[in-house]
Each structure stands twice: as C-alpha cells, then as structure tokens.
C-alpha cells in the first residue's frame, strides 16, 4: 500500500517526504540517549546554526588553501589583528618576529638582559628550587661574559614536534643571535630512512647501506644508542657526509667535528676526510664495549666531513658534532619520531650518562607527551613514568640543568567539536609534578599555546598555525612556540642575573591582552623562580 | 557558509522550501532567492556584498544600454565600461599585491633598484570574485554580440549573478544558460529530486571522506615539511593532492548542481573524469570545463583561434592557457604553473598536427592507456606548483623528489586504501556509478530520507575537522 502511495507522490511531495524523514531520523538522536553522539547540533555548544555564521563570521577562514599573494598575512596591522583575535595577542605577537637583541654596553656590571628582549610572553619557566636551570644560567653567564671558549650547550629531546627541528632551530637561531654562534651541535651520523632533520646543516648518505637502531624501538640489546638515540650501523659501502650550510644566515662555519661511535672488541674501521684533505683510518676496536670520539679541528669556515666504512668488523656511529670555538650557544635537536618519554628507559644507564657528560650538556630538555596523549592512562601512571625517566637521564647530576617541556595541545573531534584530548591536562600536570619533584624546571608549552582548545584556535588562524590532524603545528606555529620558549629562557636568565628568586620579570607578562581575547589566562604558578 | 556544514543543509532546506512556497508568485520567489543568496554571501564578509551588488547594477545597466542602441561606437563604449569595472575589481583585489611585489622583485633582481615596501593593499579577496566576474561578463559580451537579449527584470539578473549554489566556486554559468530557465515557468521533475539529493550526497562524500582525509593525513603534512619525507612519500603525496583537489572541486560542483536541481534549475557539468585524459588538451576539456569553455568562447575564438596563421594560432593557444593558469592565483607559483600548462598545450598541438592525426583517429587500447598514464603524470607533477605555498616550497618538494629515498613508512594504511580505492574508482566504467544512483532512485522516499540522514551521521563521524574550506574558494 505504501509503495502505491510513494509512486503517486508529486515531485514536490517526494522532496517533502525525504526531508521529513531525514529530519525525523535526526530527531531520533535527541530522544534516544545512546544516539546522542550522532546529534548534528548540540544546544548551547556552538550557537544556533546559520545564525552563528553572522555573529562569528570571522571564525571561518575564508581563504584556506594555498598560494596566492592575497593570503591573509600578519605583515599588516589588520592581518595581525585578525590573528590576535583568533589565538590571542601573546601568540600572535610571536609570529614572524626576530627577537629584539639589545647590544651589550661597556660596563663592569657584567651581562644584562633588557626587558624588551623577552616582552610578549605569558608563560614562564617554573623552577622553584633553582636546581633545574642553575647550571644552564651559569654557563650562559660565562658565555655572555664572552669568556674564551665558553660554550653553553642544550640538548633538547622530544617527539615528532622536535624532530622537525622547527622549534629547536628557532630557539637555536635566537640564542645564537643573542649570545654567539658556537655551531650547530649534534647531528645523527646517518639517518637511514627515519624522519630526522637538522636545519642549516648539509647531510647526505646512502640510506640503503645503513642499518638504523632506534632507542624508540629498543633495537639494540645493549641499550647503546648514543646521545641522539639512534645508532647508525655501517656496512660495506656505507658513506655519509656532514657539512656546513651553503645557504642561509646561520651554520656556514665550523671549526671542529667530533664523530661519536661505539667501541667494541670486534670493531671495524672507518675512514674520515675533511674537505679535500687526506683520508684517515679510525679503528673502533677496543678491549671492552664503550664509546669513542674522533675529533678533527680546522680553521673556522665552511667545511665538509665525509666518513665511510672501511673494513673489519662492525662500525656503529652515534652522530657528529659540528661546533666552533665560541663563546656561544649550541642547541642540539634530538627529536625521536613516535617516541614516548618512557622509551628513554631503553637506554643503558651508564651509557647515556657517559654520553651526556661527553657532550658537556648544560641543560637537558625533555619534550615528550604528544604520543602519550593517545594512551588511556592515569595522571599517576604518567607521573611515575616521568620520575623514572628523569632519574635515568639526569642521574643526580647537579652540574647539568634539567627542564621538562610540556606537550603541545592536541585535539580530536568530539560530538561535532574539536576538543582538547582529556589526557593532555593529565600529562601536563604529571610532567609538572615529576619535574619539580626531581629538581627540574618546567615549561608549560600547552598553556603558552593557549591551553584548552588551543589547537582548534590555531587551526582556524590565518596563517594556519596547526595541522589538520590537530596533533602537530605548522612551521609558523612551531616558530611561535620556539620564540616563546626562547623568551622564557631569556626571562629566566634575566631573573637569575638580577638575583631575584621570587618573581618573574614584570614586563614579561601580557595576560591582560589575552584576557580580552577570551584566551585562558596563564597559569598562576607559572613564574620564574631562579636561584643564583 | 561552507557546503560541508550543518548550516548549509539547513540553509538549503529553508531556501528550497521558500522557493516552492512562492511558486505562484514568480517575481517574489526570484527576489526571495536573491535575498537568500545575499545572506549566503554575507556569511563570509558582510561588507563585500557591496562589490557584487555594484557589479550587478553596472552590468544590468550596461546590458540594457548596449541593447538599446545600434551605434557601434556607443555599444563598444558600454562594453568597455563593463570590462573595466569587472576586470578592474578583479585586478585590484586579486592581482594588485602580486603585481606590486613582482615589480619590486624584478626591479631588484635585474636593475638593482630596491623597493623595501612595495605598495600593499590590506584587503581580503572577495569570495567568488573570479567566478561571478566571468559570469557577468558573459552577459554583457553576449548582448554585445547580439546573442542574448537583456532581461528587464533587475532581480532576475541579480538572481543569475548571485545564485548561491554556484556563487563562490562555480560552475561558471553563462547568462544564456540560466536566464532562460528563469524566464519560463519553473517546474520540478521527479528525477531532479532524486538526482539532486544524490548529487549532494556524492559531493559531500567526495569532500568530507576523500578530499579532507587526504589533505589532513597526507598532503598538508608533506607540503608543510617536505624534508621529513622520502622521495617515494612525496610522490604519493602528489598523487594524493591530485585526487584531493578533484574530489574537493568536483564535490563542490556536485553539491551546487544538486542544490539547483532541488529548485528545478540545471547548472552545467564542470568535470568529466579528467584523469582519463590522454593529453593535456583533453585534460583541460574535462577539468573545470566551464572555465575552459568560457575562455575558449570569449578569448580564444575572438583572437582567431586556430583559423589564423600557425604562429598566431600557437600564440592564441598559449595565451588562453596561460590565462587559465594565472586565473587560479596571483603568485609566482601560478605564473610558472600557467607557463608549464601553456607550453604543454603548445607542444602537444605541434606534435599532434605533425602526426597528421584527426579527432576521429582511434588509438589501440595499449597506446591509449600509455597516453593516459603519461598525461596523468604530467598533471600530477605539474601540480607541485599549484599546491606549493611559494617557489621555495616547490623547490623543496622537487629536491625531495630527487633525493633517491624510497621508504614509505610514513604512509598509513588508511591513506593507501583511500588512494587505491579512489584512483581505481576513477577508471571504472561510468555505468557502475550510475547504477548506484539508480539504486537510490528506486528507494521509496522515506528510505531515501533515512539513508541521507545516516550518511550525514557517518560524514559527521569521519569528518577530520570542523570546517575544511574548499580549495577553489580562494580563487
């Protein structure tokens, strides 16, 4: 009977029937509780459909996509205003800006940091005991005093957000512009097929002839992955080159190359050559399993280092250090794609301790949490993990600073909205507790981005600051984080120089501006507390 | 307002309901849709409604003036008014900043004259300006050529210019295609209802399930940071972008055509399985067909087309293709994209004519498959310039392509599956898809309604983000 009715519907009646049943099916989701996740609109959450477009028309990026000179830009006042409305003034103020560097003046008072240099941040480094950052600030002070050979070294471990070397290269360039360029630091010897990047350094190799063992995958039974967390095993025909950059503003000079490798009783030999110089043969054979370093010094300038497997038994490399005499800063980017912090427990304890000592790291930064965000674990479980990781990496050394760098915000679509993953605040809280309990400092990257739902806002921004997977930032977004972290380091250093252990530099806050944009205010505990 | 949103579905429902409720008031329904279209447009930027209305008024008046006189000079004068006002706005909003920067670049590079801050207009590009400019020009040019009579009903003309389904990203409808439909009684046929609903559903799937998925999980990542990917992964991303842009743009067209059908109106098709093309020339006959045919009819033919001397014919072809390329965007990447496409067309024409082939020549299937394969490679790799954010980004992608690395570890199973399925679907017989449409058509109306609702739930669940704008919105 129904079929007969449908056959005799006029086209308009047909359309009305389809629409009515479509709306009825949607209405079911509002009356059957188990179907609530299917509701097309949730009252009170996002404004009324259609009407909301006219009250928030600026929310939708009109010109997403690519190319064209008309793309919304922050190079103009209107563009900057639009960006600030979306992501907050603090975040917007850190895009496309080279940090202010106030040249040091001739005086006996020692190094100074002008407040203008770190203006425009709302989140500071938390270090209530001062134990986390003291070693770093002391080294940085020597560098700032231009003491001969005073190099301040930072080793920044992390997940894919660090592996792009976008955050770290921004911090590196800023610190080097401010305190001096002491070289690019540590790079992997050969990366095989793993995603790894160190900007401003020329690197090449024949990836098919290298066997890569990663700390993330626990691929070495001895737990010896080297400082960079990746062991590159050479075979017959393996070669790799590491050189100074040909283009760009930085990285064009080096005066020393250190090759980090594994020593072992069956160790083979490799050859090494700098520029057009003579090829030298280095043996990796030793009575016991250990680590070796082969150094080559040269006049400061552009260089290209080439090393090849030569003969004998296995030859395992950890990486190459590219440095200059200093004074200056070196910032090692040690990104491990897919890593959770607890993967660092795959390191042999004595091996990583020796590697960190060998490298002379003044500040160890651990920036994980992005991959843990998809783990359904409790805050306590995350906390326990971090305590163990910090103990493994620092091993009680007070001469090496230590800082935990919180993860970026991460979101997923939930009931029609893009929302921060519930694990992110748990991870941040666990990291903060573990860091402070271990005498380490803490930087709340999540809060610096804007906290809850920051990824959503970053994704809406023009230019786009977050990727569509809501896990990663775009290069512009990473640059912002790099700039904010650099300023936080500088603000902390200013506090250290001032000897004030109780407050953050007053001029470094901009919470009023952010309050106006509906952004979460900075964490009340987020204060620099440097102890001299 | 984006098609892939709840807002649009509700908006369309209201517009269609109003349109048919006013069925007995022909003039009023035209005004109703015009007002709805204006609101649709204002959802992006209320102020820019002034531009489109201004353009509408100018062309309405110009159309009447051209038609009213037989004085050739006066007719030409009025046509120039239309050309200058429309192309002037397009040039100002779309190309001024690029022209300014490009001039500064060239002066600095070749003459050592440094211009630190070239003039810059801090304006947003009005959405859809590249589309509605061409629509209104078709109106005045057709009247000038005495191929069309102007409408005396302003709202009819305004309906044609601002009609919301095709307002922001085409298809580029000519006055001769839409105005006659408005001038006779509009009726709704049953097949229009099922076809319209099916087209909207297809377009949503293309956009939300395929295009957005490939964009977020593959293409954006590789183009944002190419150095993190192997050459093989970059190649896969290029194929991914090729499928993404097709599903994005043709998905939009499907929704636009489907929406119009629900009002009893027909909009032209814009795609004809373009990746089945056996040459660059055929590709442009199957891709964004309304733009290609617009430039063919209003530029290529008036220049003489191929019925002039050989050098002039090549120049005509080159210029037309160059303008099709540069129409997409004002940046160096699009300039080089346009040059690449136009050179490919010229080269193809040269060898085609030398071979003595005609349009009736049929290749053996092996040769045809070979040609389709290579034409696709050209499309895929030339789109490095289309997708790259700037020349440096394009260079980075090209450098990675030459890196000789073959790992595909970062390509997820979902991306592989999506690419294989979509490319396979593109080369399957058309009747397979038509049979799905017929299946939908054979359903009773309530089942169609529930099916569409369920599809909406699925789309909402798999959508990768809240709103991912259509790529062609920027043009």
Interface residues (C-beta under 8 A of the other chain):
Chain A: X2 X3 X6 X9 X11 X12 X14 X15 X17 X18 X19 X20 X21 X22 X23 X24 X25 X26 X29 X38 X40 X41 X49 X50 X52 X53 X54 X57 X60 X61 X62 X63 X64 X65 X66 X67 X68 X69 X70 X71 X72 X75 X76 X77 X78 X79 X163 X164 X166 X193 X195 X196 X197 X207 X413 X416 X417 X418 X456 X459 X467 X468 X469 X470 X472 X474 X475
Chain B: X1 X2 X6 X7 X10 X11 X13 X14 X16 X20 X42 X43 X44 X45 X46 X93 X94 X97 X98 X101 X120 X122 X123 X124 X125 X127 X188 X189 X190 X192 X193 X194 X197 X212 X215 X216 X217 X220 X221 X223 X224 X225 X227 X228 X229 X230 X262 X328 X329 X330 X331 X333 X334 X386 X387 X388 X389 X390 X405 X406 X407 X409 X410 X444 X445 X446 X447 X448 X449 X450 X452 X453 X454 X456 X457 X460 X461 X463 X464 X465 X466 X467 X468 X469 X470 X471 X472 X473 X474 X475
